């Protein structure tokens, strides 16, 4: 065996053996220091201010606070959540048009707090899932019977449930992480009994994760999620249709003065427009792909991910050829659009953040980009695990042995390994179903009201006209019918169906000025709505990406047995150590299944 890459303890990665990527203690409910009372006061009235359209004016009255007064990592996490809630609500509004700028009293502390935590200053999985729950019974478990959300944008139970289901999944999957760590040693030592126990732990946890994910349908309505919750989870990367063609201006960030050194940054050679452009930031929104738990399972089991549409394996019959799929994550995007002005290699290397290496499984650009939205310690865990993981190579070694020479214990290991992969594929199957019902179907149907409850431009009523004389006669006795409202007639909200309208910039806006001065930057490319592109909140073309991830998981299974239609592995009944496979009960037909089949 080659020398094993040295992993640190879970604690060194800010991972708890009991709670996993969730904090070992529940997140802070408030910042107790009176200095931060302006932030907490805003959160006390948060949903009311947003509903009344007064959040922005309240933010303008808020002082610029010194984030360095935060003492512990728990306080930094609480502050980050507050900044996420206030900032995204400020940008997207409720009764207002999208804001191109984020005021300094939000932008400055948010950026600094994000840097301290190793995150990007944008809403992410860590903020709304890992650090956004409280226990109803402090001595009780972290499960759906004992959880409540600290903050939501909409104030709805549906939004709370959406976050808490994912929190519960993180809790149920926590035992996987200790098992991953011990399995590395067990593989190294050839300890079959210990490795089998590790895999059984992972298998049991993953079954619980699947059961928990299935509960999403219980208390989160698809319409409410798509039109009332999902908009606030959007970021500002490639959002020209929402009025953010260059991203969002973080006022006071990267300005002329460095707050830490009090030194003047020489920008005298830059024009006013170039200085303005340097304040823009482009970040993707919250995404399930930012879950370190799912990423860790991929690395541990050796699931290889490739660029969307470029998987080397033969496409499955139920998958469309995605080689020409329109997905903006063909390369890692830069956070600052100003980087695109200077094409020199030196400027590019200097301004672009250094990306971690991924030596084994992760060749998908979107998944690599999403790691930058994970807390730094969790990202470091994945990077080290990429080097240390040895389970896949060990299983391949076992599979290469003649079956006649394979021991019952070795056969058992291969079977349980395949069962773990089957459970991960089932998780992705459920996720595809949820995305289909909650995003794709909602995008196709459109809102019950044209603007989805958000800001619209006032336009004159348009009426259908017909050349048919009979209809003209009927019109004399009945009101004219209103024309159907097209996507261009309203703000489809950042937008809900991806790139369905031509990119537009509001006249007289800062973006319009920058666009005129820097035409070489261009706008987001227009995608024909006939392509059916629907983006996830993270920004990728969601269904092709998810389906390919599912197929890549299935392809990882080792071919010691055929796959059963229900997704489980068919065991050899003659194997002494065979695990009994429980029959999958026939799923009761529900409204969810009915919608999915439509």
N, C-alpha and C positions, 0 to 999 in steps of 0.2 A: 504494500500500500504506500502511496506517496505521502509525504509529510502533510499533516493536517493543518489547515489554516487556523490560526488561534482566534477563537471567539472570546469576547469578554463576557462577564456575567450579565444576566438579564437586567439587573438593577443599573448597570452602567449604560444601558440603552434606554433607560427610563421605562422599562417594561416590568410589570408585576407578574410573578408566577401565578397569582390568584386572579387578577383582573385583566391581565394582558396589556394591550395598548391603552386601555382605560386607566386613569389615574388610580393609584392604590387607595386613595381616599376620595370621596365624592367631591366634585368641583365646588369652589367657593360660591355661595349664593350672593354675597355682596363684598365690596371692598370696604373694610371697616374704617380705614383712615379717613377722617373728615375732609381731608384735602381733596379726595376724589368724589365728594358728595355731588358736584355738578354732573358727573357721569351717571352716578346711580340715580339721581333725581330724574334724569332723562329716561332711564330705563323704567322707573316707576310709572311714568306716564306715556311710555313708548307707543303702545298700540293706539291709545287715544289720540296722541299727537299726529300719528301717521294717518289715521282715519279722518281726522278733521282737516288735514292738509296744512298743519301748523308745525310739522317737524323741522322743516328747513329754517324757518324763522327762529325757532327755539335753539337750533344748532348755532345760528349766527350770534346768539346772545351768550353762548357758552364760552368760558375762558379757555385759553391754551394752557393745558396743565403739563407739568414736568413729569414725564413718565419715569424718570429715575427715582422717584419717590416710591415706586413699587419695590417691594423687598424680596418676596419669594416667587418661585415659579408658579405657584398656585395663583398669586395675585396677577402675574403676567398673563396667565391663561384667562382669568376672569376679565381683565382689561381688553384682551384680544377679542373675546366674544362680544363685549360691549361695542368695540370699534366696528366689528363686522356688522352688527345689527344696525347701528346708527348710520354707518357709511353707505351700506347698500340701500337702505331706505332713503337716504338723502339723494343718492344718484337716481334711483328709479322712481321714487315718489309714489304717490297714489292718485292724486288729482292734478299732478303737475307733469310737465314734459321732462324728459331725461336731462339731468344736469351734466354738463361737460367737465365741470370742475368739482373737486372735493376741497373744502376750505381747510386752511392750515391747522385749525384747532382739532380736526379729525385726522388729516393726512400726516402731520408730523409725528404725533405720538403713535399712530397706527403703524407707520413704516418702521419706526424704531422698535416697537414692541415685537413686530413680526421678525425683524432681524435678530432680536434677542432669542426668540423661540426657534429660529431657523426656518421661518415660513415666508410666504409672499403675503403682502398686505391685501388680502382679498378673502372672501368667505371660503371656507374649505371644510372637508370632512372632520378634521380635528376640532374645529370651532363648534359646529352645530351638533356633532355626535359625541365626541370624546369628552368635551368640556361643557356640556349643555344639559346636564340631567341632575336630578336630586332624588334621593330615596325617600319614599313616604314613611317607611319604617327603617330607621338607621341601622337596626340590627338585622334587617331582612336582606334577601338576595338582590342582585342586580338583574331583575327580569321584569317582564311587562306587567306583572301583578304588583310591582313595587316601585314603579318609575314615574316621574313627572318631568316635563321639560322646563328649564329655567326661562328660556326666551323663545318667542316665535315672531315672525314678521306679521303674520295674518291674525294672530290671536286665536286661531282655530284649533279644535281638538285634532283635526285631520293632520295639521302640520306637526303637532306634538307627536302624534302616533308615527308619522313618517320618520322622524328623527329617532324616536325611542325604539322602534323595531330594529334599526341599525345599531343602536347602543346595545340592545339585548344580544344581537348577533356577535358583537365584539366580546361581550361577556361570556357567552356560551363557547366561543372559539378560543378563549384564553388558555385552556390547558394545552392547546396545540403547541404553544411556544416553548414551554418547558420540554415537551416531548421532542420537538425539533432539535433542541440543544443536546439532549441526552442521546438522541439517535446518532448524532455525528460520532460520538465516542463509541457507541455500540457497534456501528459499522466498522470503525477503525479497529476495534478489538475482535471483531467476528462474533460478537455476543448475540446469537440469534434470539434467545429468550428475551433479553432486554429490548432488542429492536422490535420484536413482535408486540411487546407490551406498549412500546411507543406508538406503533402504527394503530393498535387498537384504541389508544387514547385519542389519536387524531380522528379515527373513523367515527367514534362515538360523538366527539365534539362536532364534527361536520354534519352528522345526522341532525343534531340539535340545531345547528345553524340553518339547515334547510327547513326544518319545522317552524322555526321562528320567522324566516323570510316569508313563508306561506301565509303568515298572519297579517301581512301588510294590507290585505283586502278587507280585513275586519272593520277598521275604523278610519281608513283614509280613502275618501272618495276621489276617483280619477279626475272628475271635472274640477273639483276644488283644488286638487294638487296642481294640475296643469295651468289653470288660469289664475289662481289666487296665491299659490305658494311658490311654484317653480320660477316665476319671473325674478324674485328677489335673490335667487341663488345664481343668477347669471353674472358673469364677469364682464370685462370690457376688452376682450381680445377678439378681433375680427367682428366688431359690432357696428359696422357702418350703417346698417339698416336702422339701428336704434339711435343714430345721431352721434355715435362715438367712433368715427372712422380711424382715428389715431390712438384710441384708448381714452384714458381718463387723466386729467391734469391733477396731480397731487401738489397742491399749492404749498410752498415753503419747503418742499423736498427737492434736493439737488439744486438749491438756489445759489446765490453768490457767496453766501457765508456758510462756513462749517460750524455747526453748533458745538461740536466737541473740541475743535482746535482754535476756534475764533480767528481763523486765518482766511484771508480773502482768496477766493478761487479766481484765477485769471480767465475771464471769459470775454475780455475786451475785443477779441478778434471775431466774436460771434455777433450776428445781427440780432435784433430784438426778436424776430420770428424764430431764429435758431435757439435762442435762450428759452423761448416759450415751448418749443418742441421738446426740449430736454426735460421738461416737467411732465410730459405724458408717460403713462405706464400702461402696459397691456398685460392683463392677467386673465387666465381662464377662471370660470366659475367653479362652484362646488361639484364634486363628482364622486361616485362610488369607487372609481378607479384610484382615488386617493386613500383608500383603506389599506393600511399596511398589513392587516391580517390576511386579506385575499392575496396580496402580492407575496407575502411570506409563504403561503401555501403553494403558490406557483413555483417559487424558487425551491422549496423543500422537496416537492414531488417531481421537479424537473420539467414542468410544462414550458415549452418553448413558444414564445410569441413573436410573430413576424409583422412587418408593415401590413396594414390593412389592404387586402387584395393581392398580396404577394407571398402567400403561404406556399412553400414548396411542395406540400403534399397535394395529392389529387383532390380536386374539389368533390365534396359529397353531392349525391343527387339532389338533396333538399337545399343546397346552397347555390346562390347565384354567383356567376363569375364576377368578382369584384375588382378586376384589374384596372378598370377605368372608373372606379368609384371616385366620387368627388369628395375628398377629405382634406382639410387644410393642414392636418398634421403629417405632412410629408417630410418635414424637418423641424427641429426644435426652434420654436419662435423666440425672438428676442423681446424682453420686456419693454425696451425703449425704442420707439420708432425712429428716433434720431440716429440710431446705429446704422440705419439703412442709407443714410446720406453719404457716409464715408465707406467706400468699398475696399479700402486698403486692408491688407491682411493684418497689419499691426493694430489698426484701430478696431478691427473686428475682434481680434483676440483680447484686446484690452477691455473692451466694453461688454463683451458677452460673458455671462457667468460660466464658470468652469463646470462642466457636466461630469458626473461620476461615471466610472467605467462599469459596464455590465458584461461580465465575462461568460455567462452561461446561457441564460434564458431570455433576456429581455431585449429583443431587437425592434419592438414596436415603439415608434417615436412618441405616440400619445402616452403610452404607459410610462415611458422614460420621463416625459415632461411632467406627468402627474406626481412623480416622486419629489419634485421640487416644492410641492404643496403639502408635503408631510413634515411633521416636526423633525428637526435635525437628528435627534438621537434615533428615531425610528427609521429614518432614511439610512443612517449609518449601520443599523442592524441589518437592513436588507442588503446593503453593499457588502458587508462582511459575510453574510449568509451566502451570497452569490459565490464567494470563493470557497467557503467551508462546506457547503452542501455536498454530500457524497452518496445520498440514497439512490438517486437515479442510476449512477454508474454501477453501484453495487447490485441493484436489481437486474440491470442489463447483463452483468457478469453471471448472475445466477441463471438467467434465462438461456444463456449460451451453453450451459451444461446440458448434456443429453438427459432426457427425461428419466431414462432408466437409472441414471446415477444420481438423480436429484433426490434428496431426502424429503420425508414428509414435512419436516420443519421448514425446509427451503421452499417447498411448494406452497406451504401455508403463507410464508412471507410474501411471495409473489401474488397470491390471491388477495391478501389483505391490502397490499399496495394498490392492486387494481381496483379494489372496492373503494379505497380513498379517492382515486381518480374518478370513479363513477359518481361518488357523492359530490365532488367538485363540479363535474359536468352537470349534475342535477341542479346544483346551486345556480349555475349559469343558465340552465333551461328555465328555471323559475324567474330569473332576472329578465330574460328575454320576454317572457310572458307579461311581466309587470310593465316593462318599457313599452311593449306593444299596446297594452290597455291604457296605461297612464299617460303616454306621450304620443305615440304614433297615431293611434285612433283619435285622440283628442285634437291633434294637429290637423287631421284630415276633416274632422267634423266642424271645426271652428267654434267660436264662443257662442253662447246663447244670446249675448248682446254683442254688438259689433266690436266694442272697444275692450271687452273683457273686464270692465270696471276701471280702466285706466284712461289717461288723458287722450283726447282725440281732437282733431282739427275740425272746427265748425265749417260745414259745407252746406250748400243749398240742397234741398231734397231733389233727387233725380227720379224721374218717372219713366217707366217703359212706354215706348210708343210702338204702335203696330200699324202696318199698312193695311191690315185686313179690315175691310169695311164693316164686317159684322161686329168686330171688337170695338171699332170706333162708335158704332151705334150703342153697344152695351155700355161704353164709357160715359155716355150721356146720362145713364140711369144709375151708375155705380161708381164709387171712387176709383181713381187710377191706382194701379198696383205700384208699390215701391220697387225700385230696381234692387237686385241683390247687391249687397255691400262687398266690394272687392277688397283684397288685401291692401291695395294702395289707398283705400278710402279711410283707413284708420291706422292707428298705431298698434300693430300686432304684438307689440311689447317685446322688444329686444332680440330678434323677433321670435315668436314661438315656433313657427315652422321655419326651418333653417333656410336662409338666403332665398326667400320666396319673392322678394321684390327687388327692384333695382336699387343699388345703394344711393342714398340721398343724404345731402348735408343741408341743414337749415340755413337759410339766407341770413347773413349778418352775424353768424356765430363765429367763435374762435376757430373752429374746425374749418369753416369756409375760408377764413383768412389764410390759415396754414396750407390748406389745399391749393389755393391760388399761388402761394409763394413756392410751394414744393410739389409741383405736379408730378415729379418723378416718383414720389411715394405712392401715388395711385390710391385706389380704394379697394375694398374687399371685392373679390371677383364675383360677378353675377353668376348665379347658378339657376338654370332653367327649372322652374317648379315641377316640370314634367319628370325630372329625374327622381323625384320623391325623396330628396335628401331631408332628413330630420335629425337635428343635432341633439346630443345630450347636453346636460348643463355644463359639462366640462368642455364641450365644443366639438367633439369628434362626431363624424357621421355614425350615428349610434347603432343602428341595427346591423350593418355589415361588420362593424367592430365587435359587437357582442356575439354575433353568430360565429365569427371566425375564432374568437377566444374560446367559445364552447367547443368548436370542432378541434381546435388545437389541444384542448384538454382531453377530449376523447381519443385523439391520435396518440397520446402519450401512453395509454394503457398497453401493457405488454401482452403479446398474443399467445397466452397460455390457454385461453378459452375464448369462446365466441361471446359476443355481447347479447344479452337478453333484451328484447324490445323495451322492457321497462327501465333499462339503464343499468341494471346490476350485472355482475359477472356470473356466468354459469359455471359452477364448480364441478370438479371431477368427483362423482359420487364414490369412487373407489379410494379416494384419498383418506387415510386414517385420520388426519388432523383437520379434515374439512370443517368449515364453519357452516352451520345450518342457515340456509337462506330463507328468511321469512317471506311468504308470498305477499306481493304488493296488493293491498285491498283495492277493489274497484272504486275509482274516485267518483263521488256523487256529483252529478251534473249540477252546476251552479250558474248563477247569473254571470259570474266571471268567465267561466268556460264558454258560455254562450256568446259573450261579447268577443272573446278572443277568436272564435271560429268565424265571426262575421267579417 
